[in-house]
Amino acid sequence: MGKGRMGSWRATAQAVWVARAATTARAWARTRERTKEQAARVTVRTRAQAVTTARTLGTRLRPLLPHATRIGRRYAYAPTRQVAGIAGGTGLVLALVLITVTGPWAGGQRVSEQALGGATGGASGGAHGVPKPAGPSWQQAAAVLAPVGATVGTAGLPTQSGLSSALGGPLADPTLGTVTADVVDVADGRTLYSSDADQPQTPASTNKLATATAALTLLGPDHTFTTRVVGNARTGLVLVGGGDATLSASSGPDSLTALAAATATALRAEQPAHAQNPGSKAAASAPIALHYDISLFGGPALHPIGVNDNIALVQALTADEGRIDPTSTENAPRWSDPAAHAAAQFAAALAADGVQADPAPTEGTAPAGAATLAQVQSAPLSDVVEQMLTNSDNDIAESLGHACAVAAHQPVTFSGAVTAVMSTLTRLGVTWGSARLFDASGLSDQDAVPARVLTQLLVLDASPAHPELRSIVTGLPVAGFTGTLDNRYGGDGTEAGLGVVRAKTGSLTTVNTLAGLVVDRSGRLLAFAFMSHAGGDATTARDGLDRLASAVAQCGCGG
């Protein structure tokens, strides 16, 4: 697609599926490795809990199962491979039972599912339990999964006149205010529809498409962000931030709790050597000095829009995105100094692991060339990008912008991030025109990007020539199902886009944008960007944008 200028949509589709298969294979490989690591971490405490549970069950069920305790004990202490085998066998038996109950497979469903569909009118539950209308008939599974070379859709290829006719009505919706638009055939690069597409408009969060494309280009999809600890018990410890916006305080292998456990283990391994030093007993009785290093990112850390619940200070060390309530989402109060708070959480985690460190760490700088004592790493950048786009995560976006500045040897600031992003995309062939950016997330209402820039980015992201950008396509929210589009595409005129449109959303005061990809009814992959300003309230403006994308989806528009 795009630069590849492939001769037909069938060849393009084949290349896309090959790229998707490669991505899926890599994802399965990562999953296998993570599963092995998790299995290796099974603790004595977990096995002890299993024994206790077995004893309890044995006591309650002894009249029926005299040997329950003995069986449960053997299961608890069984090797991981044996436990997996037992669980797998049990699951297989359960699956066979369920298949028997639900009936044979016919017409793409179990017989019981067909009966249920007939009873409910075939409507499927959408987001938040709200029934959604059926998706477009030309995009059912049989058509989407048709082999390369099969005919998908019966309408002719989309044309400029056809798209103009299809979009004329939805574009006239007064609730959209001022609208700019661009629709491009990804396979051959043809502009199918354009309305003031070179006029810069506030992109809001569709700006994240530029950040994601630049980050994957500069760093690669397998890049990870490392948070580490250097030093020792004698000289003190330094917690070094690596720009991981996904770092958690307490959950998962990429957390401060996991890092503290690894640090405690490393310190205990070093203890015999330190004990030989004079005065080591006195040193051991005092808390270990603890500092935190956030020098990877420059200042100011405050976003250009000022203090805002949509984003924390952009620092090289944060936990749970600086949220006071780690379980909160979207707009949420943040700590005034997320790095200092994260360092204090790390100190508390060390104490829980038996290491007495300074409970109030101070900012410092790690010695040059200091050896790493312990570290944790983020998920691959491809996963991080998907998370950012699906949830429109501002904290991740700004951290990735700063990471681009590091990779491009620019000042690691908001302006340096913008320079790194724009220069990287220029090298990829993006023409910016009179665009201007002030951040990497799109929170600034001073950002201005033409719709044509957004479609250029999407053509790049979907191109088989750039498989490293594939996670941008897979991270786009799916209309009516995921991310920031999960509760949309349920109204009149949007049914054709349900489950078919994949797009990045954007929303600021008086601004609403939508840019993404869709396979229309003729089987063509199209990139689109619609940018609305000074329209009605946010809900009606978004509905209008959804109708525009749905019109592209159902068009075909040949002849």
C-alpha positions in Angstrom: 0.0 0.0 0.0 1.0 3.7 -0.1 4.6 3.7 -1.3 4.4 0.1 -2.5 1.9 1.1 -5.2 0.7 -2.6 -5.5 -1.2 -3.5 -8.6 -4.4 -4.7 -7.0 -6.4 -4.7 -3.8 -6.0 -8.5 -3.7 -2.2 -8.3 -3.6 -2.5 -5.6 -1.0 -4.8 -7.7 1.2 -2.4 -10.6 0.9 0.5 -8.5 2.1 -1.5 -7.1 4.9 -2.5 -10.6 6.1 1.1 -11.7 5.9 2.2 -8.8 8.1 -0.6 -9.5 10.5 0.4 -13.1 10.7 4.0 -12.2 11.5 2.8 -9.8 14.2 0.5 -12.5 15.7 3.4 -14.9 15.7 5.6 -12.5 17.6 2.8 -11.8 20.1 2.4 -15.6 20.7 6.2 -15.9 21.2 6.1 -13.1 23.8 3.1 -14.7 25.5 4.9 -18.1 25.7 8.0 -16.5 27.3 5.9 -14.5 29.8 3.9 -17.7 30.7 7.2 -19.5 31.4 8.4 -16.7 33.6 5.2 -16.6 35.5 5.2 -20.3 36.1 8.7 -20.1 37.4 7.6 -17.5 40.0 5.1 -19.9 41.8 6.0 -19.4 45.5 5.9 -21.5 48.6 3.1 -19.3 49.9 0.9 -20.1 46.9 1.5 -23.9 47.4 0.8 -23.5 51.1 -2.5 -21.9 50.3 -3.3 -24.7 48.0 -2.6 -27.2 50.8 -4.8 -25.3 53.2 -7.6 -25.2 50.6 -7.3 -28.9 50.0 -7.5 -29.6 53.8 -10.6 -27.5 54.1 -12.2 -29.2 51.2 -11.1 -32.6 52.5 -12.8 -31.9 55.9 -16.0 -30.8 54.3 -16.2 -33.6 51.7 -14.7 -36.4 53.7 -18.0 -38.4 53.8 -17.9 -38.4 50.0 -14.2 -38.2 49.2 -12.1 -39.8 51.9 -8.9 -39.1 50.1 -9.5 -35.5 49.2 -6.8 -34.1 51.5 -4.2 -36.5 50.2 -5.1 -35.8 46.5 -5.2 -32.0 47.1 -1.8 -32.1 48.8 -0.3 -34.0 45.9 -1.8 -31.5 43.4 -0.4 -28.6 45.4 3.1 -30.0 45.4 3.0 -31.4 41.9 5.5 -30.1 39.3 4.2 -27.2 37.1 4.1 -29.5 34.0 1.9 -32.0 35.8 -0.5 -29.3 37.2 -0.8 -27.9 33.6 -1.6 -31.3 32.3 -4.3 -31.9 34.8 -5.8 -28.5 34.3 -5.7 -29.0 30.5 -7.3 -32.4 30.7 -10.1 -31.0 33.0 -10.7 -28.1 30.5 -10.9 -30.6 27.6 -13.6 -32.6 29.4 -15.5 -29.5 30.3 -15.3 -28.3 26.7 -16.7 -31.6 25.4 -19.5 -31.4 27.9 -20.4 -27.8 26.8 -20.3 -28.8 23.1 -22.7 -31.7 23.8 -25.0 -29.4 25.6 -25.0 -26.6 23.0 -25.4 -28.9 20.1 -23.6 -29.4 16.8 -21.9 -26.7 14.7 -24.1 -25.4 11.8 -24.0 -22.3 9.8 -21.2 -20.7 11.7 -22.9 -21.2 15.1 -23.9 -23.8 17.7 -27.5 -24.9 17.3 -28.3 -23.4 20.7 -26.8 -20.1 19.7 -29.0 -20.0 16.6 -32.1 -20.7 18.8 -31.0 -17.9 21.1 -30.4 -15.5 18.2 -33.9 -16.2 16.9 -35.4 -15.6 20.2 -33.7 -12.3 20.7 -34.0 -11.0 17.1 -30.3 -11.4 16.5 -29.2 -8.3 18.4 -25.9 -8.4 20.2 -25.0 -6.8 23.4 -22.8 -3.7 22.9 -20.8 -1.6 25.3 -22.3 -1.3 28.8 -24.9 -4.0 28.0 -26.7 -1.8 25.5 -28.0 -3.8 22.5 -26.3 -2.7 19.2 -27.7 -3.0 15.7 -26.3 -5.6 13.3 -23.2 -4.5 11.5 -23.1 -4.1 7.7 -24.0 -7.3 5.8 -21.0 -7.0 3.5 -18.6 -7.1 6.4 -19.7 -10.4 8.0 -17.1 -12.9 9.0 -17.5 -15.0 5.8 -16.6 -11.9 3.6 -13.8 -10.6 5.9 -12.1 -13.9 6.0 -12.6 -14.8 2.4 -9.4 -16.2 0.8 -7.2 -13.9 -1.3 -8.6 -13.8 -4.8 -12.3 -14.2 -3.7 -14.7 -11.4 -4.6 -15.5 -9.1 -1.6 -18.5 -6.9 -2.3 -20.2 -6.3 -5.5 -20.1 -2.5 -5.9 -17.5 -0.8 -8.1 -14.3 0.7 -6.8 -14.8 4.1 -5.0 -14.6 7.2 -7.1 -14.2 10.9 -6.3 -17.7 11.6 -7.6 -19.2 8.7 -5.6 -17.6 9.8 -2.4 -18.6 13.4 -2.9 -22.2 12.3 -3.3 -22.1 10.0 -0.3 -20.6 12.6 2.0 -22.6 15.6 0.9 -25.5 15.0 3.2 -23.6 14.1 6.4 -21.1 17.0 5.8 -24.0 19.5 5.7 -25.0 18.7 9.4 -24.9 22.1 11.2 -23.9 20.4 14.5 -20.4 19.8 12.9 -19.6 23.5 12.6 -16.6 24.0 10.4 -15.4 20.7 8.9 -12.3 19.7 7.0 -12.0 16.3 5.4 -9.8 13.9 3.5 -10.4 10.4 2.2 -7.6 8.4 0.5 -7.5 4.9 -1.1 -4.6 3.3 0.9 -3.7 0.9 -1.9 -2.9 3.4 -4.6 -2.8 6.7 -2.7 -5.6 8.3 -4.7 -7.4 11.2 -3.0 -11.1 10.3 -3.2 -12.5 13.2 -1.3 -11.0 16.4 -0.1 -12.5 19.5 1.6 -10.0 22.1 2.9 -7.7 19.2 3.6 -4.7 21.4 3.7 -6.2 23.9 6.1 -4.7 23.3 9.6 -7.2 22.5 12.3 -6.8 21.6 16.0 -6.2 17.8 15.9 -6.8 17.1 19.6 -5.9 13.5 20.3 -5.5 12.5 16.7 -2.1 14.1 17.2 -1.2 10.8 18.9 -1.0 9.2 15.5 2.1 11.3 14.7 3.6 10.5 18.1 3.1 6.8 17.7 4.4 6.7 14.1 7.6 8.6 15.1 8.2 6.5 18.3 7.9 3.2 16.5 10.2 4.5 13.7 12.9 5.8 16.0 12.8 3.1 18.7 11.4 0.0 17.0 8.3 -2.1 18.1 10.4 -4.3 20.5 11.9 -1.4 22.5 11.3 -1.5 26.2 11.6 1.2 28.9 13.8 0.2 31.9 13.5 1.4 35.5 16.6 0.4 37.4 18.4 0.7 40.7 22.2 1.3 41.0 24.5 1.3 44.0 24.8 -0.9 47.1 24.1 -0.9 50.9 27.3 0.9 51.7 27.3 3.7 49.2 23.5 4.1 48.9 21.0 3.4 46.2 19.7 5.4 43.3 16.3 4.7 41.7 16.8 5.7 38.0 13.7 6.6 36.0 13.7 5.4 32.4 10.6 7.2 31.1 8.2 4.3 31.6 4.7 5.8 31.8 3.2 2.4 32.3 5.1 1.7 35.5 2.9 0.6 38.3 3.5 0.9 42.0 2.3 -2.5 43.0 1.0 -4.7 40.2 2.7 -6.8 37.6 6.3 -7.7 36.8 6.9 -4.1 35.7 6.2 -2.5 39.1 8.1 -0.8 41.9 7.1 -3.7 44.2 8.8 -6.2 41.8 11.8 -3.9 41.5 12.1 -3.6 45.3 11.9 -7.4 45.6 14.7 -7.8 43.1 16.8 -5.1 44.8 16.4 -6.8 48.2 17.5 -10.1 46.7 20.6 -8.5 45.2 21.5 -6.7 48.5 21.3 -9.9 50.4 23.5 -11.6 47.9 26.1 -8.8 48.5 25.9 -8.8 52.2 28.7 -11.3 53.0 31.2 -9.2 51.1 30.1 -6.0 52.9 30.3 -7.7 56.3 34.1 -8.0 55.9 34.4 -4.2 55.9 35.3 -2.3 59.1 32.2 -0.7 60.6 29.8 -2.8 58.6 27.7 -3.5 61.7 27.1 0.1 62.3 26.4 0.7 58.6 23.9 -2.2 58.5 22.0 -0.7 61.5 21.4 2.6 59.7 18.9 3.1 56.9 20.4 2.9 53.4 20.6 6.2 51.6 18.1 6.4 48.8 17.9 8.9 46.0 16.0 9.0 42.7 17.3 10.2 39.3 14.9 11.8 36.8 17.6 13.5 34.7 16.6 11.5 31.6 13.9 14.1 30.9 14.5 17.9 31.0 12.3 20.6 32.2 9.8 22.1 32.6 7.8 19.0 33.5 4.5 20.8 33.5 2.5 20.5 30.2 2.1 23.7 28.2 -1.6 23.8 29.2 -0.7 24.0 32.9 -2.0 21.9 35.8 -4.7 19.6 34.5 -6.3 16.3 35.7 -5.8 15.0 32.2 -2.0 14.6 32.6 0.6 14.5 35.4 4.0 16.2 35.3 6.0 14.6 32.6 8.9 13.1 34.5 11.2 10.2 33.8 9.9 8.4 36.9 6.2 8.0 37.7 4.0 5.2 39.0 0.4 4.7 38.0 0.7 7.9 35.9 0.9 10.0 39.0 -2.7 9.3 39.9 -3.6 9.8 43.6 -6.1 7.0 43.1 -4.3 4.4 41.0 -7.7 2.8 40.0 -9.1 6.0 38.5 -9.3 6.6 34.8 -9.4 9.7 32.5 -9.7 12.9 34.5 -8.1 12.2 37.8 -6.2 14.3 40.5 -2.5 13.8 40.3 0.4 14.0 42.9 2.1 17.4 42.8 5.5 15.6 42.4 4.9 12.1 40.9 8.6 11.2 40.9 9.1 11.9 44.6 5.9 10.0 45.4 7.0 7.0 43.3 10.4 7.0 45.1 8.7 7.0 48.5 6.5 4.1 47.3 9.7 2.3 46.3 11.2 2.9 49.8 8.1 1.5 51.4 8.3 -1.6 49.2 11.9 -2.1 50.1 10.9 -2.0 53.8 8.3 -4.6 53.2 11.1 -6.8 51.8 13.2 -6.3 54.9 15.5 -3.5 53.5 15.6 -0.4 55.6 16.1 2.5 53.3 15.6 6.2 53.7 11.8 6.6 53.8 12.0 10.1 52.3 14.3 9.7 49.2 15.8 12.9 47.7 16.5 13.7 44.1 20.0 12.9 42.9 22.0 11.7 39.9 23.3 8.2 39.5 27.1 8.0 39.1 28.2 7.7 35.5 28.7 4.1 34.5 27.2 2.8 37.8 26.4 -0.9 37.6 22.8 -1.9 37.7 21.8 -3.7 40.9 18.2 -4.6 39.8 15.8 -3.5 37.0 12.3 -4.0 35.6 11.2 -3.4 32.0 8.0 -2.3 30.4 6.0 -4.2 27.8 7.3 -3.8 24.2 6.7 -0.5 22.6 4.2 -2.0 20.2 2.0 -2.9 23.2 2.5 0.5 24.8 1.4 2.2 21.6 -1.7 0.1 21.3 -2.6 1.0 24.9 -2.0 4.7 24.2 -4.2 4.8 21.1 -7.0 2.6 22.4 -7.4 4.6 25.6 -6.1 7.9 24.3 -3.6 8.0 27.1 -2.0 11.5 27.4 0.7 10.5 29.9 2.0 7.7 27.6 1.9 10.1 24.6 4.0 12.8 26.3 6.5 10.2 27.6 6.8 8.7 24.1 7.3 12.2 22.7 10.2 12.7 25.2 11.6 9.3 24.3 11.6 10.4 20.6 13.6 13.4 21.7 16.1 11.2 23.4 16.5 8.9 20.4 16.7 11.9 18.0 19.3 13.7 20.2 17.1 16.6 20.7 16.6 18.5 24.0 14.3 16.2 26.1 11.5 18.8 26.5 8.1 19.4 25.0 9.6 21.5 22.2 12.4 18.9 21.6 9.8 16.2 21.4 7.9 18.1 18.7 11.1 18.6 16.7 11.9 14.9 16.9 8.4 13.8 15.9 8.1 16.2 13.0 11.6 15.7 11.6 11.3 11.9 11.8 8.0 11.9 9.9 9.3 14.4 7.3 12.0 11.8 6.5 9.2 9.3 6.0 7.7 11.5 3.4 5.0 13.3 5.4 4.4 16.9 4.1 3.3 19.1 7.0 2.4 22.2 5.1 1.6 25.0 7.7 1.1 22.5 10.6 2.4 23.4 14.1 2.6 21.3 17.2 3.3 22.2 20.9 3.0 18.7 22.4 2.8 15.0 21.7 -0.6 14.2 23.1 -2.9 16.8 21.4 -4.0 18.4 24.7 -2.8 21.8 23.5 -5.5 23.8 21.6 -2.6 25.6 19.9 -1.8 22.5 17.9 -2.8 22.8 14.2 -2.6 19.9 11.7 -4.3 19.6 8.3 -6.6 16.6 7.7 -4.2 15.6 4.8 -1.4 15.0 7.3 -3.5 12.6 9.3 -4.4 10.5 6.2 -0.7 10.5 5.2 0.2 9.0 8.6 -2.6 6.4 8.3 -1.4 5.3 4.8 2.1 4.9 6.2 0.8 3.0 9.3 -1.2 0.6 7.1 1.6 0.0 4.5 3.2 -3.4 4.2 6.4 -1.5 3.6 6.3 -0.5 7.3 5.5 -3.6 9.4 7.1 -1.9 12.4 4.1 0.5 12.4 1.5 -2.3 12.5 0.6 -1.8 16.2 -0.9 1.6 15.3 -3.5 -0.1 13.1 -4.3 -2.7 15.7 -4.4 -0.1 18.5 -7.0 2.0 16.8 -10.4 1.8 18.7 -13.0 -0.3 17.0 -16.3 1.4 16.4 -18.8 0.3 19.0 -16.5 -2.1 20.8 -13.2 -0.9 22.1 -11.5 2.1 23.7 -12.8 5.6 23.1 -15.2 4.2 20.5 -16.8 1.6 22.7 -20.0 3.5 23.4 -20.4 5.0 19.9 -21.9 3.9 16.6 -25.3 2.9 18.1 -27.4 5.7 16.6 -29.2 6.4 13.4 -26.9 6.5 10.3 -23.9 4.9 12.0 -24.8 1.2 11.8 -22.6 0.7 8.7 -19.6 1.7 10.7 -20.2 -0.6 13.6 -17.3 -3.0 14.0 -15.8 -1.8 10.7 -14.4 1.6 11.4 -11.1 1.7 13.3 -10.2 5.3 14.2 -8.5 7.6 16.6 -10.7 10.1 18.3 -10.0 13.6 19.4 -11.9 16.0 21.7 -11.3 19.4 23.2 -13.6 22.2 24.0 -15.4 23.1 20.6 -13.1 20.5 18.8 -14.0 17.0 17.7 -11.9 14.9 15.3 -11.9 11.4 13.9 -9.2 9.8 11.8 -8.8 6.1 10.9 -9.2 3.2 8.5 -12.2 1.4 7.0 -12.7 -1.4 4.4 -15.6 -0.2 2.3 -18.2 -2.4 0.7 -16.1 -2.7 -2.5 -13.3 -4.2 -0.5 -11.0 -1.2 -0.6 -9.0 -0.1 2.5 -9.6 3.7 2.9 -8.0 6.2 5.2 -10.1 9.1 6.3 -9.8 12.2 8.5 -12.7 14.4 9.6 -12.0 17.5 11.8 -14.9 19.5 13.3 -14.6 22.9 15.0 -17.2 25.2 16.7 -20.0 22.8 16.2 -22.7 21.7 18.6 -22.2 19.9 21.9 -19.7 17.1 22.0 -22.2 14.3 21.8 -24.0 15.5 18.7 -20.7 16.5 17.0 -19.3 13.1 17.6 -22.4 11.5 16.2 -22.0 13.6 13.1 -18.4 12.4 12.7 -19.5 8.8 13.1 -22.1 9.3 10.4 -19.4 10.5 8.1 -17.1 7.5 8.7 -20.1 5.2 8.3 -20.9 6.8 5.0 -17.4 6.0 3.8 -17.8 2.4 5.0 -21.0 1.7 3.2 -20.2 3.7 0.1 -18.4 1.6 -2.4 -19.3 4.5 -4.6 -18.2 3.2 -8.0 -19.1 4.7 -11.3 
